[in-house]
Amino acid sequence: MVKKFEFSPVQENTYVVYNEALECSIIDPGCYFSNERNELKDFIAELSLRPKYLLNTHCHLDHVFGVKFIYETYHLLPHIHENEKEMLELAPIAALNWNLPFDAYKGEVIYVTEGEVIRLGEDALKIMFTPGHSPGHVCFYCEAQQFVLGGDVLFRQSIGRTDLPGGDFDTLIKSIREKLFVLPDAVVVYSGHGPETTIGFEKKNNPFLQT
């Protein structure tokens, strides 16, 4: 099951993925304000969920606002791709440019690699390396339940920005075509901003990917 929260002035999507055993993973915690952090914490408490993983698709500022909070609350280390370490370190500086200062996480991280599987009980999230929006962007694909946590790679009828540090348009398009568009059409894409979509819909309707 997937629960979506929309957090911060940047309207970032934070996700909690959980199973019947009440284990959960927290993906891209973008909770900026204290009430947002309480909303996330209350949801987890109300369902008696047990957080097992803190996962980040990438480490742009809006996706890491709540990393330190999650670490301090649940003692979970962030799982990121090695190429995102610099983005994580630069996030507090970038945040000042957006007038969104925050208390950044500066501790240990766990690196993930393409093909690795994050297991939550009987459920599995497969890691796909999808750079272009950021240098170490990854997506988390649940084949059994036919959804992918896509971060800022693919949006409903749009794609992620490539004008930020480490971004590259051609690399992003390649990631979408070779990693996401090979998935079944019915796969639901939970994006880092905006509504969910499906692989099939984007193949037919995304203006950036028509040939």
LOZAFI-648663 format. One record per residue: x, y, z of N, C-alpha, C in turn; residue in one letter; chain; residue number from 1. Coordinates in Angstrom, 1 decimal, decimal comma, always signed. Example, Ala and Ser with C-alpha at 12.3 -4.5 7.8 and 13.67 -1.06 7.14 Angstrom:
% residues 2
n_east|n_north|n_up|ca_east|ca_north|ca_up|c_east|c_north|c_up|tipa|marlum|fivex
+13,2|-5,7|+7,8|+12,3|-4,5|+7,8|+13,2|-3,3|+7,8|A|A|1
+12,8|-2,2|+7,1|+13,7|-1,1|+7,1|+12,9|+0,0|+7,9|S|A|2
***
This chain:
% residues 211
n_east|n_north|n_up|ca_east|ca_north|ca_up|c_east|c_north|c_up|tipa|marlum|fivex
+0,8|-1,2|+0,0|+0,0|+0,0|+0,0|+0,9|+1,2|+0,0|M|A|1
+0,4|+2,3|-0,7|+1,2|+3,5|-0,8|+0,4|+4,7|-0,3|V|A|2
+0,9|+5,4|+0,6|+0,3|+6,7|+1,1|+1,1|+7,8|+0,7|K|A|3
+0,5|+8,9|+0,1|+1,2|+10,0|-0,4|+0,9|+11,2|+0,5|K|A|4
+1,9|+12,0|+0,7|+1,8|+13,3|+1,4|+2,4|+14,4|+0,5|F|A|5
+1,8|+15,5|+0,5|+2,3|+16,7|-0,2|+2,9|+17,7|+0,8|E|A|6
+4,2|+17,9|+0,7|+4,8|+18,7|+1,8|+5,6|+19,9|+1,2|F|A|7
+5,8|+20,9|+2,0|+6,7|+22,0|+1,8|+6,1|+23,0|+0,8|S|A|8
+6,6|+24,2|+0,7|+6,2|+25,2|-0,3|+6,5|+24,7|-1,7|P|A|9
+7,3|+23,7|-1,9|+7,7|+23,2|-3,2|+6,7|+22,2|-3,6|V|A|10
+5,8|+21,8|-2,8|+4,7|+20,8|-3,0|+5,4|+19,5|-3,5|Q|A|11
+6,2|+18,9|-2,7|+6,9|+17,7|-2,9|+6,1|+16,5|-2,4|E|A|12
+6,1|+15,4|-3,1|+5,4|+14,2|-2,7|+6,3|+13,3|-1,9|N|A|13
+5,9|+13,1|-0,6|+6,6|+12,1|+0,3|+5,7|+10,9|+0,3|T|A|14
+6,3|+9,7|+0,3|+5,5|+8,4|+0,3|+5,9|+7,5|+1,5|Y|A|15
+4,9|+6,9|+2,0|+5,0|+5,8|+2,9|+4,5|+4,5|+2,3|V|A|16
+5,3|+3,5|+2,1|+4,9|+2,3|+1,5|+4,9|+1,2|+2,6|V|A|17
+3,7|+0,6|+2,8|+3,6|-0,3|+3,9|+2,9|-1,6|+3,5|Y|A|18
+3,0|-2,6|+4,3|+2,4|-3,9|+4,0|+1,5|-4,4|+5,1|N|A|19
+0,9|-5,6|+4,9|+0,0|-6,1|+5,9|+0,6|-6,5|+7,2|E|A|20
+1,9|-6,7|+7,2|+2,7|-6,9|+8,4|+3,0|-5,6|+9,2|A|A|21
+2,6|-4,5|+8,6|+2,7|-3,2|+9,3|+4,2|-2,7|+9,3|L|A|22
+5,0|-3,2|+8,3|+6,3|-2,7|+8,1|+6,2|-1,6|+7,0|E|A|23
+7,1|-0,6|+7,1|+7,0|+0,5|+6,1|+8,3|+1,0|+5,8|C|A|24
+8,4|+1,6|+4,6|+9,5|+2,4|+4,1|+9,0|+3,8|+3,9|S|A|25
+9,9|+4,8|+4,2|+9,6|+6,2|+4,0|+10,5|+6,7|+2,9|I|A|26
+9,8|+7,2|+1,8|+10,5|+7,6|+0,6|+10,5|+9,1|+0,4|I|A|27
+11,7|+9,7|+0,2|+11,8|+11,1|+0,0|+11,1|+12,0|+1,0|D|A|28
+11,5|+12,0|+2,2|+10,8|+12,8|+3,2|+11,0|+14,3|+3,0|P|A|29
+10,0|+15,0|+2,5|+10,1|+16,4|+2,2|+9,4|+17,3|+3,2|G|A|30
+9,1|+16,7|+4,4|+8,4|+17,5|+5,4|+9,2|+18,6|+5,9|C|A|31
+8,8|+19,8|+5,7|+9,5|+21,0|+6,0|+9,1|+21,7|+7,3|Y|A|32
+7,8|+21,9|+7,4|+7,2|+22,5|+8,6|+6,9|+21,5|+9,7|F|A|33
+6,8|+22,0|+11,0|+6,6|+21,0|+12,1|+5,3|+20,3|+12,0|S|A|34
+4,2|+21,0|+11,5|+3,0|+20,3|+11,3|+3,0|+19,2|+10,3|N|A|35
+3,8|+19,4|+9,3|+4,0|+18,3|+8,3|+4,7|+17,1|+8,9|E|A|36
+5,7|+17,4|+9,7|+6,4|+16,3|+10,3|+5,5|+15,6|+11,3|R|A|37
+4,6|+16,3|+12,0|+3,7|+15,7|+12,9|+2,6|+14,8|+12,1|N|A|38
+2,2|+15,3|+10,9|+1,3|+14,6|+10,1|+1,8|+13,3|+9,7|E|A|39
+3,1|+13,3|+9,3|+3,7|+12,0|+8,9|+3,9|+11,1|+10,0|L|A|40
+4,4|+11,6|+11,2|+4,6|+10,8|+12,4|+3,2|+10,3|+12,9|K|A|41
+2,2|+11,1|+12,8|+0,9|+10,6|+13,3|+0,3|+9,5|+12,5|D|A|42
+0,5|+9,6|+11,2|+0,0|+8,5|+10,3|+0,7|+7,2|+10,6|F|A|43
+2,0|+7,3|+10,8|+2,7|+6,0|+11,1|+2,3|+5,5|+12,4|I|A|44
+2,0|+6,4|+13,4|+1,6|+5,9|+14,7|+0,2|+5,4|+14,7|A|A|45
-0,7|+6,0|+14,0|-2,1|+5,6|+14,0|-2,3|+4,2|+13,4|E|A|46
-1,5|+3,9|+12,4|-1,5|+2,6|+11,8|-0,6|+1,6|+12,4|L|A|47
+0,1|+2,0|+13,5|+1,0|+1,1|+14,2|+2,1|+0,6|+13,3|S|A|48
+2,5|+1,4|+12,3|+3,6|+1,0|+11,4|+4,9|+1,0|+12,0|L|A|49
+5,8|+0,1|+11,5|+7,2|+0,0|+12,0|+8,1|+0,4|+10,8|R|A|50
+8,6|+1,6|+10,9|+9,5|+2,0|+9,8|+10,8|+1,2|+9,7|P|A|51
+11,1|+0,7|+8,5|+12,3|-0,2|+8,3|+13,4|+0,5|+7,5|K|A|52
+12,9|+1,3|+6,5|+13,9|+2,0|+5,6|+13,5|+3,4|+5,4|Y|A|53
+14,6|+4,2|+5,2|+14,5|+5,6|+4,7|+15,2|+5,6|+3,3|L|A|54
+14,4|+5,8|+2,3|+14,9|+5,7|+0,9|+14,8|+7,1|+0,2|L|A|55
+15,8|+7,4|-0,5|+15,7|+8,6|-1,3|+15,9|+8,3|-2,8|N|A|56
+15,0|+8,8|-3,6|+15,2|+8,7|-5,1|+16,4|+9,6|-5,5|T|A|57
+16,5|+10,7|-4,9|+17,6|+11,7|-5,1|+17,6|+12,6|-3,9|H|A|58
+18,6|+13,6|-4,0|+18,8|+14,4|-2,8|+18,7|+15,9|-3,0|C|A|59
+17,9|+16,3|-4,0|+17,6|+17,7|-4,1|+16,9|+18,2|-2,8|H|A|60
+17,1|+19,5|-2,5|+16,6|+20,0|-1,2|+15,2|+19,6|-0,8|L|A|61
+14,3|+19,7|-1,8|+12,9|+19,4|-1,4|+12,6|+18,0|-1,1|D|A|62
+13,5|+17,1|-1,4|+13,3|+15,7|-1,1|+14,1|+15,2|+0,2|H|A|63
+14,8|+16,1|+0,7|+15,6|+15,8|+1,9|+15,3|+16,7|+3,1|V|A|64
+14,3|+17,6|+3,0|+14,0|+18,4|+4,2|+13,8|+17,6|+5,5|F|A|65
+13,2|+16,5|+5,3|+12,8|+15,7|+6,5|+13,8|+14,5|+6,9|G|A|66
+14,9|+14,4|+6,2|+15,8|+13,3|+6,4|+16,3|+13,3|+7,9|V|A|67
+16,7|+14,4|+8,4|+17,2|+14,4|+9,7|+16,1|+14,1|+10,7|K|A|68
+14,9|+14,6|+10,5|+13,8|+14,3|+11,3|+13,5|+12,8|+11,4|F|A|69
+13,5|+12,1|+10,2|+13,3|+10,7|+10,1|+14,4|+9,9|+10,9|I|A|70
+15,6|+10,4|+10,7|+16,7|+9,7|+11,3|+16,6|+9,8|+12,8|Y|A|71
+16,3|+11,0|+13,3|+16,2|+11,2|+14,8|+15,0|+10,5|+15,4|E|A|72
+13,9|+10,4|+14,6|+12,7|+9,8|+15,1|+12,7|+8,3|+15,1|T|A|73
+13,2|+7,7|+14,0|+13,1|+6,3|+13,8|+14,5|+5,6|+13,7|Y|A|74
+15,5|+6,4|+13,8|+16,9|+5,8|+13,8|+17,2|+5,1|+12,5|H|A|75
+16,7|+5,7|+11,4|+16,9|+5,1|+10,1|+18,0|+5,9|+9,3|L|A|76
+18,9|+5,2|+8,7|+19,9|+5,9|+7,8|+19,4|+6,0|+6,4|L|A|77
+19,6|+7,2|+5,8|+19,2|+7,3|+4,4|+19,9|+6,4|+3,4|P|A|78
+19,1|+5,8|+2,6|+19,6|+5,0|+1,5|+19,6|+5,8|+0,2|H|A|79
+20,8|+6,1|-0,3|+20,9|+6,9|-1,5|+21,9|+6,3|-2,5|I|A|80
+21,9|+6,7|-3,7|+23,0|+6,3|-4,7|+24,2|+7,1|-4,4|H|A|81
+25,4|+6,5|-4,6|+26,6|+7,2|-4,3|+26,8|+8,5|-5,0|E|A|82
+26,2|+8,6|-6,2|+26,4|+9,8|-7,0|+25,5|+11,0|-6,4|N|A|83
+24,7|+10,7|-5,4|+23,9|+11,7|-4,8|+24,5|+12,3|-3,5|E|A|84
+25,6|+11,8|-3,1|+26,2|+12,3|-1,8|+26,5|+13,8|-1,9|K|A|85
+27,0|+14,2|-3,0|+27,3|+15,7|-3,2|+26,0|+16,5|-3,1|E|A|86
+24,9|+16,0|-3,8|+23,7|+16,7|-3,7|+23,1|+16,8|-2,3|M|A|87
+23,3|+15,8|-1,5|+22,9|+15,8|-0,1|+23,7|+16,8|+0,6|L|A|88
+25,0|+16,9|+0,4|+25,8|+17,9|+1,1|+25,5|+19,3|+0,7|E|A|89
+25,1|+19,5|-0,6|+24,9|+20,8|-1,1|+23,4|+21,3|-0,8|L|A|90
+22,6|+20,4|-0,4|+21,2|+20,8|-0,2|+21,0|+22,0|+0,7|A|A|91
+21,7|+22,1|+1,8|+21,4|+23,3|+2,7|+21,8|+24,6|+2,0|P|A|92
+22,8|+24,6|+1,2|+23,3|+25,8|+0,5|+22,2|+26,1|-0,6|I|A|93
+21,7|+25,1|-1,3|+20,7|+25,4|-2,3|+19,4|+25,9|-1,7|A|A|94
+19,2|+25,4|-0,5|+17,9|+25,8|+0,2|+18,0|+27,3|+0,6|A|A|95
+19,1|+27,8|+0,8|+19,2|+29,3|+1,1|+18,9|+30,1|-0,1|L|A|96
+19,2|+29,6|-1,3|+18,8|+30,3|-2,5|+17,3|+30,3|-2,7|N|A|97
+16,6|+29,4|-2,1|+15,2|+29,3|-2,2|+14,5|+29,9|-1,0|W|A|98
+15,3|+30,5|-0,2|+14,8|+31,1|+1,1|+14,1|+30,0|+1,9|N|A|99
+14,6|+28,8|+1,9|+14,0|+27,7|+2,7|+15,1|+27,0|+3,5|L|A|100
+15,7|+27,7|+4,5|+16,7|+27,1|+5,3|+16,2|+26,0|+6,1|P|A|101
+17,0|+25,0|+6,3|+16,5|+23,8|+7,1|+17,7|+23,2|+7,8|F|A|102
+17,4|+22,4|+8,8|+18,4|+21,7|+9,6|+18,7|+20,4|+8,9|D|A|103
+19,8|+20,4|+8,2|+20,2|+19,3|+7,3|+20,8|+18,1|+8,0|A|A|104
+20,6|+16,9|+7,4|+21,2|+15,7|+7,9|+22,7|+15,6|+7,4|Y|A|105
+23,6|+15,3|+8,3|+25,0|+15,3|+7,9|+25,7|+14,0|+8,4|K|A|106
+24,9|+12,9|+8,6|+25,5|+11,7|+9,1|+25,8|+10,7|+8,1|G|A|107
+25,9|+9,4|+8,6|+26,2|+8,3|+7,7|+25,1|+8,0|+6,8|E|A|108
+25,4|+7,5|+5,6|+24,4|+7,1|+4,6|+24,7|+5,6|+4,2|V|A|109
+23,7|+5,0|+3,6|+23,9|+3,7|+3,0|+23,7|+3,8|+1,5|I|A|110
+24,7|+3,3|+0,7|+24,6|+3,5|-0,7|+23,9|+2,3|-1,3|Y|A|111
+23,0|+2,6|-2,3|+22,3|+1,6|-3,0|+22,8|+1,5|-4,5|V|A|112
+22,6|+0,4|-5,1|+23,1|+0,2|-6,5|+22,0|-0,4|-7,4|T|A|113
+22,1|-0,2|-8,6|+21,1|-0,7|-9,6|+21,0|-2,2|-9,5|E|A|114
+19,8|-2,7|-9,5|+19,5|-4,1|-9,4|+19,4|-4,6|-8,0|G|A|115
+19,8|-3,8|-7,0|+19,6|-4,2|-5,6|+18,1|-4,2|-5,3|E|A|116
+17,8|-5,1|-4,3|+16,4|-5,2|-3,9|+16,2|-4,9|-2,5|V|A|117
+15,3|-3,9|-2,2|+15,0|-3,6|-0,8|+13,7|-4,4|-0,4|I|A|118
+13,9|-5,2|+0,6|+12,8|-6,1|+0,9|+12,1|-5,6|+2,2|R|A|119
+10,8|-5,6|+2,1|+9,9|-5,2|+3,2|+9,0|-6,4|+3,4|L|A|120
+9,4|-7,3|+4,3|+8,7|-8,5|+4,5|+8,7|-9,4|+3,2|G|A|121
+7,6|-9,7|+2,7|+7,5|-10,5|+1,4|+7,5|-9,6|+0,2|E|A|122
+7,5|-8,3|+0,4|+7,4|-7,4|-0,7|+8,8|-6,9|-1,1|D|A|123
+9,0|-6,5|-2,3|+10,3|-6,1|-2,8|+10,3|-4,9|-3,7|A|A|124
+11,2|-4,0|-3,5|+11,4|-2,8|-4,3|+12,7|-3,0|-5,0|L|A|125
+12,7|-3,0|-6,3|+13,9|-3,2|-7,1|+14,4|-1,8|-7,5|K|A|126
+15,7|-1,6|-7,3|+16,4|-0,3|-7,6|+16,8|-0,2|-9,1|I|A|127
+16,3|+0,9|-9,7|+16,7|+1,2|-11,1|+17,5|+2,5|-11,1|M|A|128
+18,6|+2,5|-11,8|+19,4|+3,7|-11,9|+18,9|+4,6|-13,0|F|A|129
+18,4|+5,8|-12,7|+17,8|+6,6|-13,7|+18,3|+8,1|-13,6|T|A|130
+19,5|+8,3|-13,9|+20,1|+9,7|-13,9|+19,5|+10,6|-15,0|P|A|131
+19,8|+11,8|-14,8|+19,4|+12,8|-15,8|+18,8|+14,1|-15,1|G|A|132
+17,9|+13,8|-14,2|+17,4|+15,0|-13,4|+18,4|+15,3|-12,3|H|A|133
+19,1|+14,3|-11,8|+20,2|+14,4|-10,9|+21,1|+13,2|-11,2|S|A|134
+22,4|+13,4|-10,8|+23,4|+12,4|-11,2|+23,2|+11,0|-10,7|P|A|135
+22,6|+10,9|-9,5|+22,5|+9,5|-8,9|+21,0|+9,2|-8,6|G|A|136
+20,1|+9,7|-9,4|+18,7|+9,4|-9,2|+18,4|+7,9|-9,4|H|A|137
+17,6|+7,4|-8,5|+17,1|+6,0|-8,7|+15,6|+6,0|-8,5|V|A|138
+15,0|+4,9|-9,1|+13,6|+4,7|-8,9|+13,4|+3,3|-8,2|C|A|139
+12,3|+3,1|-7,5|+12,0|+1,9|-6,8|+10,8|+1,2|-7,4|F|A|140
+11,0|+0,0|-7,9|+10,0|-0,6|-8,7|+9,5|-1,9|-7,9|Y|A|141
+8,2|-1,9|-7,7|+7,5|-3,0|-7,1|+6,8|-3,8|-8,2|C|A|142
+7,4|-4,9|-8,6|+6,9|-5,6|-9,8|+5,6|-6,3|-9,4|E|A|143
+5,5|-6,9|-8,2|+4,4|-7,7|-7,7|+3,1|-6,8|-7,7|A|A|144
+3,2|-5,6|-7,3|+2,1|-4,7|-7,2|+2,0|-3,6|-8,3|Q|A|145
+2,9|-3,7|-9,2|+2,9|-2,9|-10,4|+2,8|-1,4|-10,2|Q|A|146
+3,8|-1,0|-9,4|+4,0|+0,5|-9,3|+5,5|+0,8|-9,1|F|A|147
+5,8|+2,0|-9,5|+7,2|+2,5|-9,4|+7,2|+3,9|-8,7|V|A|148
+8,1|+4,0|-7,7|+8,3|+5,3|-7,0|+9,4|+6,0|-7,9|L|A|149
+8,9|+7,0|-8,7|+9,7|+7,5|-9,7|+10,5|+8,8|-9,4|G|A|150
+10,3|+9,4|-8,3|+11,0|+10,6|-8,0|+10,7|+11,7|-9,0|G|A|151
+11,7|+12,4|-9,5|+11,5|+13,5|-10,4|+12,0|+13,1|-11,8|D|A|152
+11,8|+11,9|-12,2|+12,2|+11,5|-13,5|+11,0|+11,7|-14,5|V|A|153
+9,9|+11,2|-14,2|+8,7|+11,2|-15,1|+7,5|+11,7|-14,3|L|A|154
+6,8|+12,7|-14,9|+5,6|+13,2|-14,3|+4,5|+13,0|-15,3|F|A|155
+3,3|+13,3|-14,9|+2,1|+13,2|-15,8|+2,3|+14,2|-16,9|R|A|156
+2,5|+13,8|-18,1|+2,7|+14,6|-19,3|+3,9|+15,6|-19,1|Q|A|157
+4,8|+15,2|-18,3|+6,0|+16,1|-18,2|+7,2|+15,2|-17,7|S|A|158
+8,4|+15,8|-17,6|+9,6|+15,2|-17,1|+10,3|+16,1|-16,1|I|A|159
+11,3|+15,5|-15,5|+12,0|+16,3|-14,5|+12,9|+17,4|-15,1|G|A|160
+13,2|+18,4|-14,3|+14,0|+19,5|-14,8|+15,4|+18,9|-15,0|R|A|161
+16,1|+19,5|-16,0|+17,5|+19,2|-16,3|+18,4|+20,4|-16,2|T|A|162
+17,9|+21,5|-15,7|+18,7|+22,7|-15,6|+19,4|+22,9|-14,3|D|A|163
+19,2|+21,9|-13,4|+19,9|+22,0|-12,1|+21,2|+21,3|-12,1|L|A|164
+22,1|+21,5|-11,2|+23,4|+20,9|-11,2|+23,3|+19,4|-11,3|P|A|165
+24,1|+18,8|-12,2|+24,1|+17,4|-12,5|+23,0|+16,9|-13,4|G|A|166
+22,2|+17,8|-13,9|+21,1|+17,4|-14,8|+21,6|+17,4|-16,2|G|A|167
+20,9|+16,5|-17,0|+21,2|+16,4|-18,4|+20,0|+15,8|-19,2|D|A|168
+19,5|+16,6|-20,1|+18,3|+16,2|-20,8|+18,4|+14,9|-21,5|F|A|169
+19,4|+14,7|-22,3|+19,6|+13,5|-23,1|+19,7|+12,3|-22,2|D|A|170
+20,4|+12,4|-21,1|+20,5|+11,3|-20,1|+19,2|+11,0|-19,5|T|A|171
+18,4|+12,0|-19,2|+17,0|+11,8|-18,6|+16,1|+11,1|-19,6|L|A|172
+16,1|+11,5|-20,8|+15,2|+10,8|-21,8|+15,7|+9,4|-22,0|I|A|173
+17,0|+9,1|-22,0|+17,5|+7,8|-22,1|+17,0|+6,9|-20,9|K|A|174
+17,1|+7,5|-19,7|+16,7|+6,8|-18,5|+15,2|+6,4|-18,6|S|A|175
+14,4|+7,3|-19,0|+12,9|+7,1|-19,2|+12,7|+6,0|-20,2|I|A|176
+13,3|+6,1|-21,3|+13,0|+5,1|-22,4|+13,5|+3,7|-22,0|R|A|177
+14,7|+3,6|-21,5|+15,4|+2,4|-21,2|+15,0|+1,7|-19,9|E|A|178
+14,6|+2,5|-18,9|+14,3|+1,9|-17,6|+12,8|+1,9|-17,3|K|A|179
+12,1|+3,0|-17,6|+10,7|+3,1|-17,3|+9,8|+2,6|-18,4|L|A|180
+10,0|+3,0|-19,6|+9,1|+2,6|-20,7|+9,2|+1,1|-21,1|F|A|181
+10,1|+0,4|-20,5|+10,2|-1,1|-20,7|+9,3|-1,8|-19,7|V|A|182
+8,8|-1,1|-18,7|+7,9|-1,7|-17,8|+6,5|-1,8|-18,4|L|A|183
+5,6|-2,7|-17,8|+4,3|-2,9|-18,4|+3,5|-1,6|-18,3|P|A|184
+2,6|-1,4|-19,3|+1,8|-0,2|-19,4|+1,0|+0,1|-18,2|D|A|185
+0,6|-0,9|-17,5|-0,3|-0,7|-16,3|+0,4|-0,2|-15,1|A|A|186
+1,7|-0,2|-15,1|+2,5|+0,2|-13,9|+2,1|+1,6|-13,6|V|A|187
+1,8|+1,8|-12,3|+1,5|+3,2|-11,8|+2,8|+3,9|-11,4|V|A|188
+2,9|+5,1|-11,8|+4,1|+5,9|-11,5|+3,7|+6,9|-10,4|V|A|189
+4,3|+6,8|-9,2|+4,2|+7,7|-8,2|+5,3|+8,7|-8,3|Y|A|190
+5,0|+9,9|-8,7|+6,1|+10,9|-9,0|+6,4|+11,8|-7,8|S|A|191
+7,5|+12,5|-7,9|+7,9|+13,4|-6,8|+7,1|+14,6|-6,6|G|A|192
+6,3|+15,0|-7,7|+5,5|+16,1|-7,6|+4,2|+15,8|-8,5|H|A|193
+3,1|+16,3|-8,1|+1,9|+16,2|-8,9|+1,2|+14,8|-8,7|G|A|194
+0,2|+14,5|-9,6|-0,5|+13,3|-9,5|+0,2|+12,1|-10,0|P|A|195
-0,3|+10,9|-9,7|+0,3|+9,7|-10,2|-0,1|+9,6|-11,7|E|A|196
+0,6|+8,7|-12,4|+0,2|+8,4|-13,8|+0,5|+7,0|-14,1|T|A|197
+0,5|+6,6|-15,3|+0,9|+5,2|-15,7|+1,9|+5,2|-16,8|T|A|198
+2,6|+4,1|-16,9|+3,6|+4,0|-18,0|+2,9|+4,1|-19,4|I|A|199
+1,8|+3,4|-19,5|+1,1|+3,4|-20,8|+0,6|+4,8|-21,2|G|A|200
+0,0|+5,5|-20,2|-0,5|+6,9|-20,5|+0,7|+7,8|-21,0|F|A|201
+1,8|+7,7|-20,3|+2,9|+8,6|-20,7|+3,5|+8,2|-22,0|E|A|202
+3,5|+6,9|-22,4|+4,0|+6,6|-23,7|+3,2|+7,2|-24,8|K|A|203
+1,9|+7,3|-24,6|+1,0|+7,9|-25,6|+0,8|+9,4|-25,5|K|A|204
+1,0|+10,0|-24,3|+0,6|+11,4|-24,1|+1,7|+12,3|-23,7|N|A|205
+2,8|+11,8|-23,3|+3,9|+12,7|-22,8|+4,6|+13,5|-23,9|N|A|206
+4,4|+14,8|-24,0|+4,9|+15,5|-25,2|+6,5|+15,5|-25,3|P|A|207
+7,1|+15,2|-24,2|+8,6|+15,1|-24,3|+9,1|+13,8|-24,9|F|A|208
+8,2|+12,8|-25,0|+8,7|+11,5|-25,4|+8,0|+10,9|-26,6|L|A|209
+7,4|+11,8|-27,4|+6,8|+11,4|-28,7|+7,9|+11,4|-29,8|Q|A|210
+7,9|+10,3|-30,6|+8,9|+10,3|-31,7|+8,2|+10,2|-33,0|T|A|211
***
